[in-house]
Each structure stands twice: as C-alpha cells, then as structure tokens.
Amino acid sequence: MDKKLILDACCGGRMFWFEKNNPNTLYIDIRSLPAGTLNRTPKFEIQPDIIMDFRKLNFPDKSFKLVVFDPPHLKSLDLNSWIAAKYGTLNPKTWRDDIRQGFNECWRVLEDYGILIFKWSKSHDNRPKRDISLQEILKILPAKPLFGHSSGNKLNTIWMAFMKIPGGPQ
Ligand SMILES: C[S@@+](CC[C@H](N)C(=O)[O-])C[C@H]1O[C@@H](n2cnc3c(N)ncnc32)[C@H](O)[C@@H]1O
C-alpha cells in the first residue's frame, strides 16, 4: 500500500468525507458492516481498509500528517439499536480510558506539527445517562484544542483542531 498522509482512526461509514475513497487517506475501524444490514439506511456500510483498534494502532510513531478521530460518543446505548449499529457505542465503564488511549495513539502516530481533528457530539435529546459533555471530554484529553467549531441544527457537534508541537504533550 502507498504511504498515506492521513489517518481516519475510526472511519465508520465515512459519512463526513466529501470523497469517500480519498487516495491519501487510510481508513480504519474496529469492525466492518456490509451494506443491507441496517433497514433504515440499507446502503450504509462500514468497509475500512484495515480492521484496527484505535487504542492500539499498528503504525510507527509519526506516520501521518493529519489524523481525524471521531469515536462513538454515546454510552449506555442499547447495543441492538440502529444508532449503536451505525455509530458504535462507548463502554459505560471504560469509556474514559478508551477515549484517552485512542487520543494518545492518534497523537503518537502524528508527525511533529501534524494536525489532529477531533469531533465530539452530544445526542440530540440530551439524555444525561448516555451523553458526555465537551467539558468532561476535555478534562481527560492530554492536549488542549487550538480552536473548535460547533455545528448541526442544535449545535450539538463540535470539531476541534489540535497541533502536535514538539515539546508539548506526547
Ligand atoms: C461516530 S462513528 C464514525 C463516523 C464517521 N466519522 C463517519 O463520517 O461516518 C464511530 C466509529 O468508531 C468505531 N469504533 C469504535 N470503537 C473503536 C475502536 N476501539 N477502534 C476503532 N474504531 C472504533 C465504530 O465502529 C464506529 O464506526
């Protein structure tokens, strides 16, 4: 495989990509899901280039110039629900360690001065049992975002940019 510049660390259905097969990007996810699995969205599929766990990335340090990290953001979901099937779900007991490990791994495989884009969302219905606030997430991350932008009808999604500056958090 040609060397890729960009890593999508949990690509899911690649819904936010303008070009779903960007030639400079390596798409990974912990699972694949064939089209036709979800009744609501029969065309939806998860077909990563490589099945891999973002908590243990099998790449050398400083392999990518840009990493995008959009992990599942809801916990305590019914594992059989269509939202869980489409977006994955967080383990209610281990989510802090899982997100921290994922972030640390994304950071490790990022080149110096590389950019990490981290996307976080709250659910549309504000259910405290499954929602995790931005403040809670920022508390567990080892680096601070440079800036972020909220989007969505109810502004429940935020995109944040981090730069790996040598000498900063590793
Ligand atoms: C919010 S979705 C990503 C949506 C995607 N960005 C898009 O544009 O469609 C989160 C994805 O993280 C994946 N995931 C969950 N745990 C993971 C892990 N430990 N390693 C890699 N991927 C994981 C899920 O399978 C799910 O596809």
The ligand as an SDF file (V2000), in Angstrom:
LIG
                    3D

 27 29  0  0  0  0  0  0  0  0999 V2000
  -19.1080    8.1690   15.1740 C   0  0  0  0  0  0  0  0  0  0  0  0
  -18.6690    6.7580   14.2300 S   0  0  0  0  0  0  0  0  0  0  0  0
  -17.6130    7.4130   12.9610 C   0  0  0  0  0  0  0  0  0  0  0  0
  -18.4140    8.0890   11.8740 C   0  0  0  0  0  0  0  0  0  0  0  0
  -17.5590    8.5400   10.7070 C   0  0  0  0  0  0  0  0  0  0  0  0
  -16.6390    9.5870   11.0870 N   0  0  0  0  0  0  0  0  0  0  0  0
  -18.3740    8.9720    9.5260 C   0  0  0  0  0  0  0  0  0  0  0  0
  -18.0340   10.0160    8.9020 O   0  0  0  0  0  0  0  0  0  0  0  0
  -19.3040    8.2550    9.1530 O   0  0  0  0  0  0  0  0  0  0  0  0
  -17.5130    5.9530   15.2900 C   0  0  0  0  0  0  0  0  0  0  0  0
  -16.8450    4.6960   14.7260 C   0  0  0  0  0  0  0  0  0  0  0  0
  -15.8430    4.2710   15.6650 O   0  0  0  0  0  0  0  0  0  0  0  0
  -15.7070    2.8830   15.5370 C   0  0  0  0  0  0  0  0  0  0  0  0
  -15.0030    2.3800   16.7170 N   0  0  0  0  0  0  0  0  0  0  0  0
  -15.4830    2.1820   17.9690 C   0  0  0  0  0  0  0  0  0  0  0  0
  -14.5140    1.7540   18.7820 N   0  0  0  0  0  0  0  0  0  0  0  0
  -13.3760    1.6800   18.0320 C   0  0  0  0  0  0  0  0  0  0  0  0
  -12.0470    1.3010   18.3120 C   0  0  0  0  0  0  0  0  0  0  0  0
  -11.6760    0.9180   19.5460 N   0  0  0  0  0  0  0  0  0  0  0  0
  -11.1470    1.3260   17.3090 N   0  0  0  0  0  0  0  0  0  0  0  0
  -11.5190    1.7260   16.0550 C   0  0  0  0  0  0  0  0  0  0  0  0
  -12.7750    2.1000   15.7270 N   0  0  0  0  0  0  0  0  0  0  0  0
  -13.6920    2.0740   16.7080 C   0  0  0  0  0  0  0  0  0  0  0  0
  -17.1310    2.3900   15.4140 C   0  0  0  0  0  0  0  0  0  0  0  0
  -17.1480    1.1120   14.8350 O   0  0  0  0  0  0  0  0  0  0  0  0
  -17.7520    3.4940   14.5340 C   0  0  0  0  0  0  0  0  0  0  0  0
  -17.7540    3.0950   13.1860 O   0  0  0  0  0  0  0  0  0  0  0  0
  1  2  1  0
  2  3  1  0
  2 10  1  0
  3  4  1  0
  4  5  1  0
  5  6  1  0
  5  7  1  0
  7  8  2  0
  7  9  1  0
 10 11  1  0
 11 12  1  0
 11 26  1  0
 12 13  1  0
 13 14  1  0
 13 24  1  0
 14 15  1  0
 14 23  1  0
 15 16  2  0
 16 17  1  0
 17 18  1  0
 17 23  2  0
 18 19  1  0
 18 20  2  0
 20 21  1  0
 21 22  2  0
 22 23  1  0
 24 25  1  0
 24 26  1  0
 26 27  1  0
M  CHG  2   2   1   9  -1
M  END
$$$$
